[in-house]
Amino acid sequence: RPITPITRTTVGTDMLMGEFKAVAYPNPFNNSFALDLKTNNTTPVSLAIYDMTGRLLETREIKVDGLSSQTIGEGYPSGVYNVLVNQGENTQTIRVVKQ
């Protein structure tokens, strides 16, 4: 018997309205990294960067349309960092590695 794939033909509006996904690139990075944010919200984005000991290194507030042009991590030593991306009630943590 042939296998019939199950496909989802409808997407709920709550999934479209609530989209919030941040990606750091390149990761790992040598010099600096940038963030790509998928969101339907236009409010500014707050960033907080922590080292692995939990020490806050930097905070920024950036307009959504200018986020991808921001470079982050230029002065950081090699290591692993947690980037908290916050917009309204949405928060995501991204782990980045500087080589």
MOPAC internal coordinates of N, CA, C and O (Angstrom, degrees):
PM7 1SCF
backbone

  N    0.0000 0     0.00 0     0.00 0    0    0    0
  C    1.4542 1     0.00 0     0.00 0    1    0    0
  C    1.5147 1   110.12 1     0.00 0    2    1    0
  O    1.2310 1   120.68 1   -39.37 1    3    2    1
  N    1.3216 1   116.31 1   140.63 1    3    2    1
  C    1.4663 1   118.50 1   177.57 1    5    3    2
  C    1.5286 1   111.03 1   -71.29 1    6    5    3
  O    1.2310 1   121.72 1   -31.36 1    7    6    5
  N    1.3110 1   114.32 1   148.64 1    7    6    5
  C    1.4672 1   120.05 1   177.73 1    9    7    6
  C    1.5204 1   108.08 1   -91.30 1   10    9    7
  O    1.2310 1   120.75 1   -53.13 1   11   10    9
  N    1.3160 1   116.17 1   126.87 1   11   10    9
  C    1.4591 1   121.18 1   179.29 1   13   11   10
  C    1.5179 1   108.57 1  -100.08 1   14   13   11
  O    1.2310 1   119.56 1   -62.05 1   15   14   13
  N    1.3326 1   118.44 1   117.95 1   15   14   13
  C    1.4671 1   119.68 1   179.27 1   17   15   14
  C    1.5253 1   110.80 1   -69.00 1   18   17   15
  O    1.2310 1   121.43 1   -34.67 1   19   18   17
  N    1.3117 1   114.86 1   145.33 1   19   18   17
  C    1.4583 1   120.43 1   176.04 1   21   19   18
  C    1.5226 1   106.85 1   -92.74 1   22   21   19
  O    1.2310 1   120.86 1   -54.99 1   23   22   21
  N    1.3193 1   115.97 1   125.01 1   23   22   21
  C    1.4610 1   119.59 1   179.97 1   25   23   22
  C    1.5161 1   109.65 1  -123.71 1   26   25   23
  O    1.2310 1   121.01 1   -28.77 1   27   26   25
  N    1.2913 1   115.67 1   151.23 1   27   26   25
  C    1.4599 1   121.28 1   177.59 1   29   27   26
  C    1.5143 1   107.31 1  -100.38 1   30   29   27
  O    1.2310 1   120.87 1   -62.47 1   31   30   29
  N    1.3121 1   115.94 1   117.53 1   31   30   29
  C    1.4595 1   119.45 1  -175.15 1   33   31   30
  C    1.5225 1   112.50 1   -95.69 1   34   33   31
  O    1.2310 1   120.14 1   163.29 1   35   34   33
  N    1.3151 1   117.35 1   -16.71 1   35   34   33
  C    1.4646 1   118.94 1   179.90 1   37   35   34
  C    1.5202 1   109.18 1  -122.09 1   38   37   35
  O    1.2310 1   121.20 1   -35.94 1   39   38   37
  N    1.2950 1   115.31 1   144.06 1   39   38   37
  C    1.4601 1   121.45 1   177.45 1   41   39   38
  C    1.5123 1   106.62 1  -116.63 1   42   41   39
  O    1.2310 1   120.87 1   -51.88 1   43   42   41
  N    1.3123 1   115.94 1   128.12 1   43   42   41
  C    1.4670 1   119.87 1   179.75 1   45   43   42
  C    1.5120 1   111.29 1   -65.57 1   46   45   43
  O    1.2310 1   120.45 1   -34.02 1   47   46   45
  N    1.3197 1   116.75 1   145.98 1   47   46   45
  C    1.4689 1   120.42 1  -179.28 1   49   47   46
  C    1.5211 1   111.15 1   -65.63 1   50   49   47
  O    1.2310 1   119.91 1   153.97 1   51   50   49
  N    1.3359 1   117.78 1   -26.03 1   51   50   49
  C    1.4644 1   118.80 1   179.21 1   53   51   50
  C    1.5267 1   110.90 1   -64.98 1   54   53   51
  O    1.2310 1   119.85 1   148.78 1   55   54   53
  N    1.3302 1   117.90 1   -31.22 1   55   54   53
  C    1.4607 1   120.41 1   177.13 1   57   55   54
  C    1.5239 1   110.69 1   -70.33 1   58   57   55
  O    1.2310 1   120.01 1   142.78 1   59   58   57
  N    1.3041 1   117.59 1   -37.22 1   59   58   57
  C    1.4553 1   120.42 1  -179.85 1   61   59   58
  C    1.5255 1   111.30 1   -72.89 1   62   61   59
  O    1.2310 1   120.61 1   138.63 1   63   62   61
  N    1.3174 1   116.45 1   -41.37 1   63   62   61
  C    1.4616 1   120.17 1  -177.01 1   65   63   62
  C    1.5311 1   111.78 1   -71.95 1   66   65   63
  O    1.2310 1   120.29 1   149.94 1   67   66   65
  N    1.3290 1   117.05 1   -30.06 1   67   66   65
  C    1.4478 1   119.87 1  -173.95 1   69   67   66
  C    1.5097 1   114.65 1  -100.05 1   70   69   67
  O    1.2310 1   119.82 1  -161.08 1   71   70   69
  N    1.3375 1   117.95 1    18.92 1   71   70   69
  C    1.4557 1   119.78 1  -177.03 1   73   71   70
  C    1.5276 1   110.46 1   -65.61 1   74   73   71
  O    1.2310 1   120.66 1   -50.32 1   75   74   73
  N    1.3278 1   116.35 1   129.68 1   75   74   73
  C    1.4648 1   122.26 1   176.87 1   77   75   74
  C    1.5196 1   106.71 1  -155.97 1   78   77   75
  O    1.2310 1   120.69 1   -72.50 1   79   78   77
  N    1.3252 1   116.29 1   107.50 1   79   78   77
  C    1.4535 1   120.58 1  -179.60 1   81   79   78
  C    1.5142 1   109.40 1  -146.40 1   82   81   79
  O    1.2310 1   121.06 1   -56.46 1   83   82   81
  N    1.3167 1   115.58 1   123.54 1   83   82   81
  C    1.4616 1   121.76 1   178.80 1   85   83   82
  C    1.5286 1   109.29 1  -111.84 1   86   85   83
  O    1.2310 1   121.19 1   -40.54 1   87   86   85
  N    1.3351 1   115.32 1   139.46 1   87   86   85
  C    1.4614 1   122.02 1   178.35 1   89   87   86
  C    1.5250 1   108.11 1  -133.33 1   90   89   87
  O    1.2310 1   120.52 1   -47.30 1   91   90   89
  N    1.3236 1   116.61 1   132.70 1   91   90   89
  C    1.4636 1   121.88 1   176.33 1   93   91   90
  C    1.5261 1   108.86 1   -94.69 1   94   93   91
  O    1.2310 1   121.25 1   -41.90 1   95   94   93
  N    1.3193 1   115.21 1   138.10 1   95   94   93
  C    1.4697 1   119.16 1   178.74 1   97   95   94
  C    1.5146 1   109.76 1  -147.31 1   98   97   95
  O    1.2310 1   118.28 1   -33.53 1   99   98   97
  N    1.3237 1   120.89 1   146.47 1   99   98   97
  C    1.4656 1   123.31 1   -15.31 1  101   99   98
  C    1.5224 1   109.80 1   -70.37 1  102  101   99
  O    1.2310 1   120.30 1   -23.53 1  103  102  101
  N    1.2900 1   117.04 1   156.47 1  103  102  101
  C    1.4512 1   121.64 1   178.12 1  105  103  102
  C    1.5178 1   107.96 1  -146.99 1  106  105  103
  O    1.2310 1   119.76 1   -69.36 1  107  106  105
  N    1.3221 1   118.06 1   110.64 1  107  106  105
  C    1.4634 1   128.58 1     8.38 1  109  107  106
  C    1.5281 1   112.58 1   -72.27 1  110  109  107
  O    1.2310 1   121.03 1   -20.65 1  111  110  109
  N    1.3435 1   115.64 1   159.35 1  111  110  109
  C    1.4570 1   120.72 1  -179.02 1  113  111  110
  C    1.5229 1   110.63 1  -121.56 1  114  113  111
  O    1.2310 1   121.31 1   -24.52 1  115  114  113
  N    1.3465 1   115.11 1   155.48 1  115  114  113
  C    1.4648 1   120.48 1   178.25 1  117  115  114
  C    1.5146 1   111.97 1   -97.48 1  118  117  115
  O    1.2310 1   120.27 1   135.38 1  119  118  117
  N    1.3459 1   117.08 1   -44.62 1  119  118  117
  C    1.4522 1   121.49 1  -174.08 1  121  119  118
  C    1.5249 1   111.60 1  -113.13 1  122  121  119
  O    1.2310 1   120.58 1   124.83 1  123  122  121
  N    1.3321 1   116.51 1   -55.17 1  123  122  121
  C    1.4619 1   121.20 1  -179.97 1  125  123  122
  C    1.5213 1   108.60 1  -153.79 1  126  125  123
  O    1.2310 1   121.31 1   -12.39 1  127  126  125
  N    1.3386 1   115.10 1   167.61 1  127  126  125
  C    1.4525 1   120.00 1   176.63 1  129  127  126
  C    1.5188 1   109.20 1  -133.81 1  130  129  127
  O    1.2310 1   121.12 1   -13.94 1  131  130  129
  N    1.3153 1   115.46 1   166.06 1  131  130  129
  C    1.4645 1   122.15 1   177.03 1  133  131  130
  C    1.5194 1   107.81 1  -128.69 1  134  133  131
  O    1.2310 1   120.79 1   -11.09 1  135  134  133
  N    1.3183 1   116.09 1   168.91 1  135  134  133
  C    1.4606 1   121.23 1   179.46 1  137  135  134
  C    1.5134 1   110.35 1  -118.91 1  138  137  135
  O    1.2310 1   121.37 1   -40.58 1  139  138  137
  N    1.3122 1   114.98 1   139.42 1  139  138  137
  C    1.4590 1   121.77 1   172.18 1  141  139  138
  C    1.5198 1   105.78 1  -111.33 1  142  141  139
  O    1.2310 1   120.55 1   -55.54 1  143  142  141
  N    1.3283 1   116.56 1   124.46 1  143  142  141
  C    1.4611 1   120.70 1  -176.68 1  145  143  142
  C    1.5119 1   109.91 1  -121.00 1  146  145  143
  O    1.2310 1   121.20 1   -54.73 1  147  146  145
  N    1.3295 1   115.31 1   125.27 1  147  146  145
  C    1.4585 1   121.60 1   173.19 1  149  147  146
  C    1.5249 1   106.51 1   -99.53 1  150  149  147
  O    1.2310 1   120.68 1   -65.38 1  151  150  149
  N    1.3247 1   116.30 1   114.62 1  151  150  149
  C    1.4551 1   120.59 1  -179.82 1  153  151  150
  C    1.5174 1   109.27 1  -154.54 1  154  153  151
  O    1.2310 1   121.13 1   -27.34 1  155  154  153
  N    1.3074 1   115.45 1   152.66 1  155  154  153
  C    1.4657 1   120.91 1   174.79 1  157  155  154
  C    1.5202 1   110.73 1   -99.28 1  158  157  155
  O    1.2310 1   120.43 1  -179.92 1  159  158  157
  N    1.3208 1   116.78 1     0.08 1  159  158  157
  C    1.4523 1   122.95 1  -176.93 1  161  159  158
  C    1.5308 1   109.31 1   -94.12 1  162  161  159
  O    1.2310 1   120.04 1   -34.48 1  163  162  161
  N    1.3193 1   117.52 1   145.52 1  163  162  161
  C    1.4678 1   120.94 1  -179.60 1  165  163  162
  C    1.5268 1   112.62 1  -107.84 1  166  165  163
  O    1.2310 1   119.75 1  -178.13 1  167  166  165
  N    1.3272 1   118.07 1     1.87 1  167  166  165
  C    1.4580 1   119.65 1   178.68 1  169  167  166
  C    1.5231 1   110.10 1   -70.04 1  170  169  167
  O    1.2310 1   119.97 1   -26.58 1  171  170  169
  N    1.3401 1   117.66 1   153.42 1  171  170  169
  C    1.4732 1   120.17 1  -179.16 1  173  171  170
  C    1.5301 1   112.25 1   -58.95 1  174  173  171
  O    1.2310 1   121.57 1   -24.25 1  175  174  173
  N    1.3200 1   114.60 1   155.75 1  175  174  173
  C    1.4570 1   122.96 1  -179.33 1  177  175  174
  C    1.5181 1   108.41 1  -105.31 1  178  177  175
  O    1.2310 1   120.69 1   -45.57 1  179  178  177
  N    1.3294 1   116.28 1   134.43 1  179  178  177
  C    1.4629 1   121.35 1   175.49 1  181  179  178
  C    1.5146 1   108.96 1  -102.44 1  182  181  179
  O    1.2310 1   120.85 1   -45.96 1  183  182  181
  N    1.3207 1   115.98 1   134.04 1  183  182  181
  C    1.4623 1   122.15 1   176.94 1  185  183  182
  C    1.5198 1   108.66 1  -116.68 1  186  185  183
  O    1.2310 1   120.79 1   -39.59 1  187  186  185
  N    1.3132 1   116.10 1   140.41 1  187  186  185
  C    1.4632 1   121.99 1   171.92 1  189  187  186
  C    1.5157 1   106.49 1  -135.22 1  190  189  187
  O    1.2310 1   120.37 1   -54.64 1  191  190  189
  N    1.3332 1   116.91 1   125.36 1  191  190  189
  C    1.4586 1   121.57 1  -177.31 1  193  191  190
  C    1.5254 1   108.38 1  -112.04 1  194  193  191
  O    1.2310 1   121.21 1   -52.75 1  195  194  193
  N    1.3381 1   115.28 1   127.25 1  195  194  193
  C    1.4600 1   122.35 1  -178.51 1  197  195  194
  C    1.5192 1   109.74 1  -121.13 1  198  197  195
  O    1.2310 1   120.86 1   -33.51 1  199  198  197
  N    1.3562 1   115.95 1   146.49 1  199  198  197
  C    1.4527 1   118.12 1   170.75 1  201  199  198
  C    1.5234 1   108.05 1   -84.23 1  202  201  199
  O    1.2310 1   120.11 1    -1.00 1  203  202  201
  N    1.3179 1   117.40 1   179.00 1  203  202  201
  C    1.4621 1   119.90 1  -173.85 1  205  203  202
  C    1.5258 1   113.49 1   -73.95 1  206  205  203
  O    1.2310 1   119.81 1   171.05 1  207  206  205
  N    1.3202 1   117.96 1    -8.95 1  207  206  205
  C    1.4640 1   119.96 1   173.93 1  209  207  206
  C    1.5249 1   110.78 1   -87.99 1  210  209  207
  O    1.2310 1   120.73 1   176.58 1  211  210  209
  N    1.3474 1   116.22 1    -3.42 1  211  210  209
  C    1.4609 1   120.24 1   179.69 1  213  211  210
  C    1.5181 1   113.66 1    91.74 1  214  213  211
  O    1.2310 1   120.50 1  -174.10 1  215  214  213
  N    1.3194 1   116.65 1     5.90 1  215  214  213
  C    1.4640 1   120.67 1  -179.59 1  217  215  214
  C    1.5215 1   109.59 1   -78.87 1  218  217  215
  O    1.2310 1   120.79 1   -51.94 1  219  218  217
  N    1.3343 1   116.10 1   128.06 1  219  218  217
  C    1.4613 1   121.50 1   177.85 1  221  219  218
  C    1.5209 1   109.15 1   -72.39 1  222  221  219
  O    1.2310 1   120.45 1   -57.91 1  223  222  221
  N    1.3384 1   116.74 1   122.09 1  223  222  221
  C    1.4588 1   121.47 1  -178.66 1  225  223  222
  C    1.5223 1   112.14 1   -97.13 1  226  225  223
  O    1.2310 1   120.75 1   145.43 1  227  226  225
  N    1.3291 1   116.17 1   -34.57 1  227  226  225
  C    1.4604 1   118.73 1  -170.99 1  229  227  226
  C    1.5283 1   109.45 1  -163.11 1  230  229  227
  O    1.2310 1   121.12 1   -34.36 1  231  230  229
  N    1.3258 1   115.47 1   145.64 1  231  230  229
  C    1.4621 1   121.07 1   169.65 1  233  231  230
  C    1.5191 1   107.92 1  -130.46 1  234  233  231
  O    1.2310 1   121.05 1   -32.58 1  235  234  233
  N    1.3239 1   115.60 1   147.42 1  235  234  233
  C    1.4624 1   121.61 1   177.83 1  237  235  234
  C    1.5199 1   108.81 1  -144.81 1  238  237  235
  O    1.2310 1   120.85 1   -30.43 1  239  238  237
  N    1.3131 1   115.98 1   149.57 1  239  238  237
  C    1.4531 1   120.89 1   168.50 1  241  239  238
  C    1.5223 1   106.58 1  -122.60 1  242  241  239
  O    1.2310 1   120.80 1   -55.75 1  243  242  241
  N    1.3311 1   116.08 1   124.25 1  243  242  241
  C    1.4631 1   121.79 1  -170.51 1  245  243  242
  C    1.5182 1   109.62 1  -131.96 1  246  245  243
  O    1.2310 1   120.85 1   -38.84 1  247  246  245
  N    1.3272 1   115.98 1   141.16 1  247  246  245
  C    1.4639 1   119.74 1   172.59 1  249  247  246
  C    1.5204 1   108.46 1   -67.70 1  250  249  247
  O    1.2310 1   120.74 1   -34.53 1  251  250  249
  N    1.3304 1   116.19 1   145.47 1  251  250  249
  C    1.4659 1   121.33 1  -176.55 1  253  251  250
  C    1.5217 1   111.74 1   -56.06 1  254  253  251
  O    1.2310 1   119.98 1   136.51 1  255  254  253
  N    1.3304 1   117.64 1   -43.49 1  255  254  253
  C    1.4679 1   119.80 1  -176.46 1  257  255  254
  C    1.5218 1   113.20 1   -70.83 1  258  257  255
  O    1.2310 1   119.32 1   167.54 1  259  258  257
  N    1.3259 1   118.91 1   -12.46 1  259  258  257
  C    1.4615 1   121.27 1   178.97 1  261  259  258
  C    1.5099 1   113.68 1  -105.97 1  262  261  259
  O    1.2310 1   120.58 1  -177.82 1  263  262  261
  N    1.3245 1   116.50 1     2.18 1  263  262  261
  C    1.4592 1   119.88 1  -173.77 1  265  263  262
  C    1.5212 1   113.22 1   -64.61 1  266  265  263
  O    1.2310 1   119.91 1   136.03 1  267  266  265
  N    1.3242 1   117.78 1   -43.97 1  267  266  265
  C    1.4694 1   120.02 1  -175.42 1  269  267  266
  C    1.5233 1   112.71 1   -69.27 1  270  269  267
  O    1.2310 1   119.94 1   162.74 1  271  270  269
  N    1.3377 1   117.71 1   -17.26 1  271  270  269
  C    1.4643 1   119.82 1   179.16 1  273  271  270
  C    1.5332 1   112.37 1   -90.00 1  274  273  271
  O    1.2310 1   119.94 1   175.52 1  275  274  273
  N    1.3253 1   117.72 1    -4.48 1  275  274  273
  C    1.4595 1   121.99 1   178.64 1  277  275  274
  C    1.5241 1   110.14 1   -82.30 1  278  277  275
  O    1.2310 1   120.47 1   -46.92 1  279  278  277
  N    1.3262 1   116.70 1   133.08 1  279  278  277
  C    1.4579 1   119.92 1   173.39 1  281  279  278
  C    1.5231 1   108.05 1  -104.99 1  282  281  279
  O    1.2310 1   121.12 1   -40.70 1  283  282  281
  N    1.3092 1   115.46 1   139.30 1  283  282  281
  C    1.4636 1   121.91 1  -173.68 1  285  283  282
  C    1.5214 1   108.38 1  -129.91 1  286  285  283
  O    1.2310 1   120.43 1   -36.65 1  287  286  285
  N    1.3172 1   116.78 1   143.35 1  287  286  285
  C    1.4585 1   121.26 1   171.36 1  289  287  286
  C    1.5048 1   116.32 1    95.54 1  290  289  287
  O    1.2310 1   119.53 1  -170.68 1  291  290  289
  N    1.3328 1   118.50 1     9.32 1  291  290  289
  C    1.4682 1   120.68 1  -175.90 1  293  291  290
  C    1.5249 1   112.89 1   -57.83 1  294  293  291
  O    1.2310 1   119.95 1   137.25 1  295  294  293
  N    1.3141 1   117.69 1   -42.75 1  295  294  293
  C    1.4614 1   119.98 1  -174.98 1  297  295  294
  C    1.5141 1   114.34 1   -95.97 1  298  297  295
  O    1.2310 1   119.93 1  -170.71 1  299  298  297
  N    1.3208 1   117.73 1     9.29 1  299  298  297
  C    1.4600 1   120.29 1  -176.69 1  301  299  298
  C    1.5220 1   110.95 1   -80.73 1  302  301  299
  O    1.2310 1   120.24 1   -37.89 1  303  302  301
  N    1.3369 1   117.15 1   142.11 1  303  302  301
  C    1.4637 1   119.03 1   172.49 1  305  303  302
  C    1.5311 1   109.75 1   -73.64 1  306  305  303
  O    1.2310 1   120.42 1   -13.63 1  307  306  305
  N    1.3184 1   116.80 1   166.37 1  307  306  305
  C    1.4647 1   120.49 1   177.20 1  309  307  306
  C    1.5185 1   109.51 1   -57.78 1  310  309  307
  O    1.2310 1   121.03 1   -40.99 1  311  310  309
  N    1.3283 1   115.63 1   139.01 1  311  310  309
  C    1.4580 1   119.14 1  -179.91 1  313  311  310
  C    1.5102 1   111.70 1   159.83 1  314  313  311
  O    1.2310 1   121.13 1    10.02 1  315  314  313
  N    1.3172 1   115.45 1  -169.98 1  315  314  313
  C    1.4541 1   123.08 1  -178.46 1  317  315  314
  C    1.5265 1   108.33 1  -111.95 1  318  317  315
  O    1.2310 1   120.68 1   -42.53 1  319  318  317
  N    1.3247 1   116.31 1   137.47 1  319  318  317
  C    1.4659 1   122.29 1  -175.95 1  321  319  318
  C    1.5171 1   110.23 1  -133.18 1  322  321  319
  O    1.2310 1   120.92 1   -31.87 1  323  322  321
  N    1.3233 1   115.84 1   148.13 1  323  322  321
  C    1.4551 1   122.14 1   173.12 1  325  323  322
  C    1.5172 1   108.55 1  -106.43 1  326  325  323
  O    1.2310 1   120.91 1   -51.61 1  327  326  325
  N    1.3233 1   115.86 1   128.39 1  327  326  325
  C    1.4588 1   122.38 1   179.01 1  329  327  326
  C    1.5234 1   107.16 1  -111.54 1  330  329  327
  O    1.2310 1   120.38 1   -62.55 1  331  330  329
  N    1.3357 1   116.88 1   117.45 1  331  330  329
  C    1.4557 1   121.56 1   175.94 1  333  331  330
  C    1.5150 1   108.02 1   -95.02 1  334  333  331
  O    1.2310 1   120.91 1   -59.83 1  335  334  333
  N    1.3261 1   115.87 1   120.17 1  335  334  333
  C    1.4608 1   122.80 1   179.69 1  337  335  334
  C    1.5215 1   105.92 1  -107.86 1  338  337  335
  O    1.2310 1   120.57 1   -58.38 1  339  338  337
  N    1.3360 1   116.52 1   121.62 1  339  338  337
  C    1.4550 1   120.79 1  -175.63 1  341  339  338
  C    1.5231 1   109.86 1  -129.53 1  342  341  339
  O    1.2310 1   121.10 1   -47.94 1  343  342  341
  N    1.3258 1   115.50 1   132.06 1  343  342  341
  C    1.4613 1   121.34 1   175.43 1  345  343  342
  C    1.5228 1   107.24 1  -143.72 1  346  345  343
  O    1.2310 1   121.05 1   -71.03 1  347  346  345
  N    1.3232 1   115.59 1   108.97 1  347  346  345
  C    1.4564 1   119.44 1  -177.61 1  349  347  346
  C    1.5202 1   110.14 1    61.83 1  350  349  347
  O    1.2310 1   120.75 1    56.98 1  351  350  349
  N    1.3275 1   116.18 1  -123.02 1  351  350  349
  C    1.4607 1   120.57 1   179.89 1  353  351  350
  C    1.5269 1   112.44 1   -92.57 1  354  353  351
  O    1.2310 1   120.03 1  -178.43 1  355  354  353
  N    1.3234 1   117.55 1     1.57 1  355  354  353
  C    1.4696 1   121.89 1  -179.79 1  357  355  354
  C    1.5174 1   110.54 1   -95.83 1  358  357  355
  O    1.2310 1   120.88 1   -47.18 1  359  358  357
  N    1.3181 1   115.92 1   132.82 1  359  358  357
  C    1.4610 1   121.77 1   177.15 1  361  359  358
  C    1.5184 1   108.85 1  -138.31 1  362  361  359
  O    1.2310 1   121.32 1   -41.11 1  363  362  361
  N    1.3262 1   115.07 1   138.89 1  363  362  361
  C    1.4624 1   120.31 1   175.39 1  365  363  362
  C    1.5183 1   108.06 1  -139.76 1  366  365  363
  O    1.2310 1   120.64 1   -38.56 1  367  366  365
  N    1.3218 1   116.39 1   141.44 1  367  366  365
  C    1.4591 1   122.07 1   175.88 1  369  367  366
  C    1.5195 1   108.73 1  -108.94 1  370  369  367
  O    1.2310 1   120.97 1   -48.95 1  371  370  369
  N    1.3155 1   115.74 1   131.05 1  371  370  369
  C    1.4668 1   122.37 1   178.70 1  373  371  370
  C    1.5149 1   107.64 1  -120.56 1  374  373  371
  O    1.2310 1   120.54 1   -47.10 1  375  374  373
  N    1.3138 1   116.57 1   132.90 1  375  374  373
  C    1.4630 1   121.04 1   175.68 1  377  375  374
  C    1.5182 1   108.02 1   -97.58 1  378  377  375
  O    1.2310 1   120.38 1   -53.94 1  379  378  377
  N    1.3273 1   116.87 1   126.06 1  379  378  377
  C    1.4592 1   121.91 1   178.67 1  381  379  378
  C    1.5329 1   109.17 1  -120.92 1  382  381  379
  O    1.2310 1   121.44 1   -26.16 1  383  382  381
  N    1.3238 1   114.85 1   153.84 1  383  382  381
  C    1.4594 1   121.30 1  -178.25 1  385  383  382
  C    1.5138 1   109.09 1  -123.81 1  386  385  383
  O    1.2310 1   120.98 1   -53.51 1  387  386  385
  N    1.3549 1   115.73 1   126.49 1  387  386  385
  C    1.4741 1   119.64 1   173.25 1  389  387  386
  C    1.5169 1   107.16 1  -100.64 1  390  389  387
  O    1.2310 1   121.25 1   -54.77 1  391  390  389
  N    1.3403 1   115.21 1   125.23 1  391  390  389
  C    1.4617 1   120.89 1  -177.95 1  393  391  390
  C    1.5169 1   111.06 1   -81.10 1  394  393  391
  O    1.2310 1   120.10 1   180.00 1  395  394  393

